[in-house]
Amino acid sequence: MGSISDFTYSSNSYSKSSDQNPIAIISGLCFGTFSSSTGISIDGASGIIDLANSDIGTYDVKYEVQSRGSVETCTVTVDINA
């Protein structure tokens, strides 16, 4: 069985000072939850990253979807620069 859901952002690297907040682009099932480590400000429902309130660094953003009793996790690495 293939992936039931996936996501990406338009880029994997963003500037806090000049880029707009990135929006997650979801394919497949769209009712999952976004999460990451401390330091990045991310909306758990939409995956929008709030660059102004995030620390500079590299983060693995995870998207978890539950379907038919199992959980699928997709991960994208995002760099936030000055």
Contact map, one row per residue, 1 for C-alpha under 8 A:
1110000000000000000000000000000000000000000000000000000000000000000000000000000000
1111000000000000000000000000000000000000000000000000000000000000000000000000000000
1111110000000000000000000000000000000000000000000000000000000000000000010000000000
0111110000000000000000000001100000000000000000000000000000000000000000010000000000
0011111000000000000000000111110000000000000000000000000000000000100000010100000000
0011111100000000000000000111100000000000000000000000000000000010000000000100000000
0000111110000000000000011110000000000000000000000000000000000010000000000101000000
0000011111000000000000011100000000000000000000000000000000000000000000000001000000
0000001111110000000001111000000000000000000000000000000000000000000000000000000000
0000000111110000000001111000000000000000000000000000000000000000000000000000000000
0000000011111100000000000000000000000000000000000000000000000000000000000000000000
0000000011111100000000000000000000000000000000000000000000000000000000000001111000
0000000000111110000000000000000000000000000000000000000000000000000000000000011110
0000000000111111001000000000000000000000000000000000000000000000000000000000011110
0000000000001111111000000000000000000000000000000010000000000000000000000000000111
0000000000000111111000000000000000000000000000000011000100000000000000000000000111
0000000000000011111000000000000000000000000000000001000000000000000000000000000001
0000000000000011111100000000000000000000000000000000000000000000000000000000000000
0000000000000111111110000000000000000000000000000000000000000000000000000000000000
0000000000000000011111000000000000000000000000000010000000000000000000000000000000
0000000000000000001111100000000000000000000000011110000000000000000000000000000000
0000000011000000000111110000000000000000000000011100000000000000000000000000000000
0000000011000000000011111000000000000000000001111000000000000000000000000000000000
0000001111000000000001111100000000000000000001110000000000000000000000000000000000
0000001111000000000000111110000000000000000000000000000000000000000000000000000000
0000111100000000000000011111110000000000000000000000000000000000000000000000000000
0000111000000000000000001111110000000000000000000000000000000000000000000000000000
0001110000000000000000000111110000000000000000000000000000000000000000000000000000
0001110000000000000000000111111100000000000000000000000000000000100000000000000000
0000100000000000000000000111111100000000000000000000000000000000100000000000000000
0000000000000000000000000000111110000000000010000000000000000000100000000000000000
0000000000000000000000000000111111000000000010000000000000000011110000000000000000
0000000000000000000000000000001111100000000111100000000000000011100000000000000000
0000000000000000000000000000000111110000011111100000000000001111000000000000000000
0000000000000000000000000000000011111000010100000000000000001110000000000000000000
0000000000000000000000000000000001111101010000000000000000111100000000000000000000
0000000000000000000000000000000000111111000000000000000000111000000000000000000000
0000000000000000000000000000000000011111000000000000000000000000000000000000000000
0000000000000000000000000000000000001111100000000000011110000000000000000000000000
0000000000000000000000000000000000011111110000001110111000100000000000000000000000
0000000000000000000000000000000000000011111000001110110000000000000000000000000000
0000000000000000000000000000000001110001111100111100000000000000000000000000000000
0000000000000000000000000000000001000000111111111100000000000000000000000000000000
0000000000000000000000000000000011100000011111100000000000000000000000000000000000
0000000000000000000000000000001111000000001111100000000000000000000000000000000000
0000000000000000000000110000000011000000001111110000000000000000000000000000000000
0000000000000000000000110000000011000000011111111000000000000000000000000000000000
0000000000000000000011110000000000000000011001111100000000000000000000000000000000
0000000000000000000011100000000000000001111000111110010000000000000000000000000000
0000000000000000000011000000000000000001111000011111110000000000000000000000000000
0000000000000011000110000000000000000001100000001111111000000000000000000000000100
0000000000000001100000000000000000000000000000000111110000000000000000000000000000
0000000000000000000000000000000000000001100000000111111000000000000000000000000000
0000000000000000000000000000000000000011100000001111111100000000000000000000000100
0000000000000000000000000000000000000011000000000010111110000000000000000000000100
0000000000000001000000000000000000000010000000000000011111000000000000000000001111
0000000000000000000000000000000000000010000000000000001111100000000000000000001110
0000000000000000000000000000000000000000000000000000000111110000000000000000111100
0000000000000000000000000000000000011001000000000000000011111000000000000000111000
0000000000000000000000000000000000011000000000000000000001111100000000000011110000
0000000000000000000000000000000001111000000000000000000000111110000000000011110000
0000000000000000000000000000000001110000000000000000000000011111000000001111000000
0000011000000000000000000000000111100000000000000000000000001111100000001110000000
0000000000000000000000000000000111000000000000000000000000000111110000111100000000
0000100000000000000000000000111110000000000000000000000000000011111000111000000000
0000000000000000000000000000000100000000000000000000000000000001111111110000000000
0000000000000000000000000000000000000000000000000000000000000000111111110000000000
0000000000000000000000000000000000000000000000000000000000000000011111000000000000
0000000000000000000000000000000000000000000000000000000000000000011111100000000000
0000000000000000000000000000000000000000000000000000000000000000011111110000000000
0000000000000000000000000000000000000000000000000000000000000001111011111000000000
0011100000000000000000000000000000000000000000000000000000000001111001111100000000
0000000000000000000000000000000000000000000000000000000000000111100000111110000000
0000111000000000000000000000000000000000000000000000000000000111000000011111000000
0000000000000000000000000000000000000000000000000000000000011110000000001111100000
0000001100010000000000000000000000000000000000000000000000011100000000000111110000
0000000000010000000000000000000000000000000000000000000001111000000000000011111000
0000000000011100000000000000000000000000000000000000000001111000000000000001111100
0000000000011100000000000000000000000000000000000000000111100000000000000000111110
0000000000001111000000000000000000000000000000000010011111000000000000000000011111
0000000000001111000000000000000000000000000000000000000110000000000000000000001111
0000000000000011100000000000000000000000000000000000000100000000000000000000000111
